[in-house]
Amino acid sequence: MALEWLPRDNELKDHDLGGEEFFGTEPPCVTYEKKPIVDPEGKAVEGLYSAWVWLNNPAQYNSYTTRMVKGVIAGMRKASMDRSVVAIVLTGAGDRAFCSGGNTKEYAEYYSGRPAEYALYMDLFNAMIDSILGAKKPVICRVNGMRVAGGQEIGGACDLAIASDLAVFGQAGPRHGSAPVGGSTDFLPWYLTIEDAMWNCISCELWSAYKMVRKGYVSKVVPVIKQDGTWVRNPTVITDTYVRDGEIVYGELKTGEQSQKAREFLKTAKTDFELLDKAVDEVLWTFTNLFPNCLQMSVDSIRSKKRFFWDAAKDYYRHWLMANMSSEAYLGFQAFNTKKMTGKDTIDFVKYRRLLAEGRAVDEALFAEVLPKPKG
């Protein structure tokens, strides 16, 4: 029975909370863009879009500033409230990095030594992870380059990852004054074996995209170097399987002379993200041809496993990170931020451990002894 006699307001409500002031076009910023969904023939589908949230700070490997953290939150929220958006793509500007984590210059020059300020920043960071895990559209991480430190953590919060084969993955915290408790200690054990998750978190090694796809951490890896019309795989990676010290190895980064030659080649090689964008479009097309509510229920159900551990620990992570900003984080970020003056990006770890073993107070005198000195 039709109910035409009931009063009805047919004007669409605006559910967006705003936040456009956190978007921009001049780096460092987050850029928000809507792109039409395309069918397998490459034709735009009228009225349906993907929302692209760009980390736009390529000069600093797309490291996120405080304003950029707000931009990611605003982007996830804006896309979630847009009826025409099928899915969200989180990516980085340029061809070198998806994201290298928090902006170490801002950390060193503002947050280090100011734990109360860093606690407020961590409230925003936690909200950024929450905004990805809580987005009401699937989130694809388009990994256009290195995804390390906090970049690996926000990438791990996404639902799927499609990577350039030039991308590398890893953490940096234990080497530079922090711990990967912005998501990686919660997410990596879901993707990797517990020992792989442990080693990836603490070793600060960089793992290739080929190694990560083999271990199940990313969905797909595609080449992005094109020479004379031919796609060339990343020459810095050994893509053959071999046995080393009794271990089956795949996707290891080359070392020594081999690595040097490969890196020289990369200096002049031309990157082309055609295959990466095609792979993203294929996933978007799959999403488009699914019932949207059933799709989101499926996504949220899988996400809930990652969210369980993240939600359980994020608040006390915040308190530890706040306190750490007056000690090891202060040392780590200052060393990294002054590497152009000193030639080193880490403290003297051996001396630091010896001084702690002697029971020395962690104060400015100790800091001066272990921080690298200016050259000359």
FENDASUL-V312407 format. One record per residue. RES is the residue in three letters. OMEGA is omega in whole degrees, 0 to 359 (NA if undefined). Layout:
res:RES omega:OMEGA
res:RES omega:OMEGA
This chain:
res:MET omega:178
res:ALA omega:182
res:LEU omega:182
res:GLU omega:184
res:TRP omega:180
res:LEU omega:177
res:PRO omega:184
res:ARG omega:175
res:ASP omega:185
res:ASN omega:178
res:GLU omega:183
res:LEU omega:178
res:LYS omega:175
res:ASP omega:183
res:HIS omega:180
res:ASP omega:179
res:LEU omega:180
res:GLY omega:181
res:GLY omega:180
res:GLU omega:180
res:GLU omega:178
res:PHE omega:174
res:PHE omega:178
res:GLY omega:176
res:THR omega:180
res:GLU omega:181
res:PRO omega:0
res:PRO omega:182
res:CYS omega:167
res:VAL omega:178
res:THR omega:180
res:TYR omega:185
res:GLU omega:173
res:LYS omega:178
res:LYS omega:178
res:PRO omega:169
res:ILE omega:178
res:VAL omega:179
res:ASP omega:182
res:PRO omega:176
res:GLU omega:179
res:GLY omega:180
res:LYS omega:180
res:ALA omega:177
res:VAL omega:184
res:GLU omega:171
res:GLY omega:180
res:LEU omega:189
res:TYR omega:162
res:SER omega:177
res:ALA omega:182
res:TRP omega:177
res:VAL omega:186
res:TRP omega:166
res:LEU omega:190
res:ASN omega:176
res:ASN omega:190
res:PRO omega:181
res:ALA omega:179
res:GLN omega:176
res:TYR omega:178
res:ASN omega:172
res:SER omega:187
res:TYR omega:172
res:THR omega:179
res:THR omega:180
res:ARG omega:180
res:MET omega:175
res:VAL omega:177
res:LYS omega:180
res:GLY omega:177
res:VAL omega:178
res:ILE omega:181
res:ALA omega:181
res:GLY omega:179
res:MET omega:181
res:ARG omega:181
res:LYS omega:180
res:ALA omega:180
res:SER omega:184
res:MET omega:183
res:ASP omega:184
res:ARG omega:185
res:SER omega:183
res:VAL omega:179
res:VAL omega:183
res:ALA omega:182
res:ILE omega:174
res:VAL omega:176
res:LEU omega:185
res:THR omega:181
res:GLY omega:178
res:ALA omega:177
res:GLY omega:185
res:ASP omega:182
res:ARG omega:188
res:ALA omega:162
res:PHE omega:178
res:CYS omega:178
res:SER omega:177
res:GLY omega:180
res:GLY omega:182
res:ASN omega:187
res:THR omega:176
res:LYS omega:178
res:GLU omega:178
res:TYR omega:185
res:ALA omega:189
res:GLU omega:178
res:TYR omega:190
res:TYR omega:182
res:SER omega:183
res:GLY omega:179
res:ARG omega:186
res:PRO omega:180
res:ALA omega:177
res:GLU omega:181
res:TYR omega:176
res:ALA omega:177
res:LEU omega:176
res:TYR omega:181
res:MET omega:173
res:ASP omega:178
res:LEU omega:179
res:PHE omega:179
res:ASN omega:178
res:ALA omega:177
res:MET omega:177
res:ILE omega:179
res:ASP omega:182
res:SER omega:177
res:ILE omega:180
res:LEU omega:182
res:GLY omega:180
res:ALA omega:182
res:LYS omega:171
res:LYS omega:174
res:PRO omega:181
res:VAL omega:177
res:ILE omega:173
res:CYS omega:176
res:ARG omega:188
res:VAL omega:185
res:ASN omega:181
res:GLY omega:186
res:MET omega:177
res:ARG omega:188
res:VAL omega:178
res:ALA omega:179
res:GLY omega:175
res:GLY omega:176
res:GLN omega:182
res:GLU omega:177
res:ILE omega:176
res:GLY omega:179
res:GLY omega:177
res:ALA omega:180
res:CYS omega:185
res:ASP omega:179
res:LEU omega:177
res:ALA omega:175
res:ILE omega:194
res:ALA omega:163
res:SER omega:179
res:ASP omega:171
res:LEU omega:183
res:ALA omega:170
res:VAL omega:187
res:PHE omega:176
res:GLY omega:178
res:GLN omega:181
res:ALA omega:189
res:GLY omega:184
res:PRO omega:178
res:ARG omega:186
res:HIS omega:167
res:GLY omega:180
res:SER omega:177
res:ALA omega:185
res:PRO omega:182
res:VAL omega:173
res:GLY omega:178
res:GLY omega:188
res:SER omega:178
res:THR omega:177
res:ASP omega:187
res:PHE omega:187
res:LEU omega:178
res:PRO omega:176
res:TRP omega:184
res:TYR omega:190
res:LEU omega:168
res:THR omega:183
res:ILE omega:180
res:GLU omega:174
res:ASP omega:178
res:ALA omega:179
res:MET omega:185
res:TRP omega:179
res:ASN omega:181
res:CYS omega:191
res:ILE omega:188
res:SER omega:186
res:CYS omega:172
res:GLU omega:172
res:LEU omega:180
res:TRP omega:182
res:SER omega:176
res:ALA omega:179
res:TYR omega:177
res:LYS omega:182
res:MET omega:179
res:VAL omega:176
res:ARG omega:181
res:LYS omega:175
res:GLY omega:182
res:TYR omega:175
res:VAL omega:185
res:SER omega:186
res:LYS omega:176
res:VAL omega:181
res:VAL omega:176
res:PRO omega:180
res:VAL omega:175
res:ILE omega:180
res:LYS omega:181
res:GLN omega:178
res:ASP omega:177
res:GLY omega:182
res:THR omega:178
res:TRP omega:183
res:VAL omega:179
res:ARG omega:181
res:ASN omega:185
res:PRO omega:180
res:THR omega:185
res:VAL omega:172
res:ILE omega:186
res:THR omega:173
res:ASP omega:174
res:THR omega:178
res:TYR omega:182
res:VAL omega:178
res:ARG omega:180
res:ASP omega:177
res:GLY omega:182
res:GLU omega:175
res:ILE omega:187
res:VAL omega:177
res:TYR omega:173
res:GLY omega:180
res:GLU omega:175
res:LEU omega:180
res:LYS omega:178
res:THR omega:174
res:GLY omega:185
res:GLU omega:178
res:GLN omega:180
res:SER omega:181
res:GLN omega:179
res:LYS omega:181
res:ALA omega:181
res:ARG omega:175
res:GLU omega:177
res:PHE omega:183
res:LEU omega:181
res:LYS omega:182
res:THR omega:181
res:ALA omega:180
res:LYS omega:178
res:THR omega:180
res:ASP omega:184
res:PHE omega:181
res:GLU omega:182
res:LEU omega:178
res:LEU omega:181
res:ASP omega:177
res:LYS omega:179
res:ALA omega:176
res:VAL omega:180
res:ASP omega:179
res:GLU omega:177
res:VAL omega:178
res:LEU omega:179
res:TRP omega:176
res:THR omega:178
res:PHE omega:183
res:THR omega:184
res:ASN omega:174
res:LEU omega:174
res:PHE omega:187
res:PRO omega:181
res:ASN omega:177
res:CYS omega:177
res:LEU omega:184
res:GLN omega:177
res:MET omega:179
res:SER omega:179
res:VAL omega:182
res:ASP omega:181
res:SER omega:176
res:ILE omega:180
res:ARG omega:186
res:SER omega:179
res:LYS omega:176
res:LYS omega:183
res:ARG omega:183
res:PHE omega:182
res:PHE omega:177
res:TRP omega:181
res:ASP omega:182
res:ALA omega:191
res:ALA omega:192
res:LYS omega:183
res:ASP omega:179
res:TYR omega:168
res:TYR omega:182
res:ARG omega:182
res:HIS omega:179
res:TRP omega:180
res:LEU omega:177
res:MET omega:182
res:ALA omega:182
res:ASN omega:182
res:MET omega:176
res:SER omega:182
res:SER omega:187
res:GLU omega:177
res:ALA omega:177
res:TYR omega:180
res:LEU omega:184
res:GLY omega:183
res:PHE omega:178
res:GLN omega:179
res:ALA omega:182
res:PHE omega:185
res:ASN omega:182
res:THR omega:186
res:LYS omega:178
res:LYS omega:180
res:MET omega:187
res:THR omega:184
res:GLY omega:179
res:LYS omega:180
res:ASP omega:177
res:THR omega:176
res:ILE omega:172
res:ASP omega:186
res:PHE omega:181
res:VAL omega:178
res:LYS omega:179
res:TYR omega:180
res:ARG omega:179
res:ARG omega:180
res:LEU omega:176
res:LEU omega:179
res:ALA omega:177
res:GLU omega:180
res:GLY omega:181
res:ARG omega:174
res:ALA omega:177
res:VAL omega:184
res:ASP omega:184
res:GLU omega:179
res:ALA omega:177
res:LEU omega:179
res:PHE omega:183
res:ALA omega:182
res:GLU omega:188
res:VAL omega:179
res:LEU omega:178
res:PRO omega:182
res:LYS omega:177
res:PRO omega:180
res:LYS omega:175
res:GLY omega:NA
